Amino acid sequence: MTSYATQIKSRGYDELPIITRPNKELIRIASLIEPFLQDEVKVKTMRKKEVLAESHDFLLKYFRLRDIPYERKINILTFSFEVSRYVHPFDLPVKLVGDSDAFYGCSREVLLFGTGSEVCSNLRYRWIELSKDLTELAPLAYTHEIIHTQLNHIPGSIEDYNNVEFLSIFLELIEAYESPNYNLIHAHDFYRLRELKEIIRELENNYDSSNPKIQDVLLEGTSYLHSTLKAYHLFDIYVNGDIDVRRTIMVGIQRVLSHFMSVEELLAYFNITYENSINEDIFKKHVRRSL
């Protein structure tokens, strides 16, 4: 078992995802995306306070967020110990780090001892990281990580590891789409669709590799592949839906965040699967919309 597979198991997932071999339509989607990525979109810098406020206002406009288990290390003289308590996700410390692109985000977690479904419930959050080079993309990255804090420690909220990034990516899209900055959705897609194209190419070129390090890359890539395709599929339904459809989507997400239903049940309600999300028409419409 590779190190990434071990990490997935340690998070309480009973079944490991199977590395995906791209089919011909998926490879055509990668080619369709390519011209869109010729010119990187310039984004303005932002202050940390503005970044946090923008994400805060977007998420609380639609959702009630739950407090989360927070753990911090306290050092007193030669003694070090952990203190755990529940906090609002927006009260997690935010650290700015270098050597990362403008769309970087990461929620730092610690797993306490446990087995099976106990593992998720023994997860604690420590802080969220964003790029020190804060731009208009940073609120989207922050929103992405806040959504992870609502689900990663709840057993059964995400049953299939390939869906672990789905909701975070979908809400990035909605936040960018609703922004008064019409350039933001294009800037977002430059990073997210570039990543999708690179994942498809990586899977296409290295699917048969037996190298454990490459298999780790492909396992993670498979998760992002499935999640991204499904997120853009639901986004297509949202953008082309009337007010009732949009409200139903947001109410469904709230039910997931409130732990009344799983991500998989939300996807099933809208008949979204990996297979029907490999849809060139969705990406053709989206690329035209973003330009």
Secondary structure, 3 states (H helix, E strand, C coil): CCHHHHHHHHCCCCCCCCCCCCCHHHHHHHHHHHHHHCCCCCCCECCHHHHHHHHHHHHHHHCCCCCEEEEEEEEECCEEEEEEEEECHHHCCEEEECCCCCCCEEEEEEECCCCCCHHHHCEEEEEEEEECCCECCHHHHHHHHHHHHHHCCCCCCCCCHHHCCHHHHHHHHHHHHHCCCCCHHHHHHHHHHHHHHHHHHHHHHHCCCCCHHHHHHHHHHHHHHHHHHHHHHHHHHHHHCCHHHHHHHHHHHHHHHCCCCCHHHHHHHCCCCHHHHCCHHHHHHHHHHHC
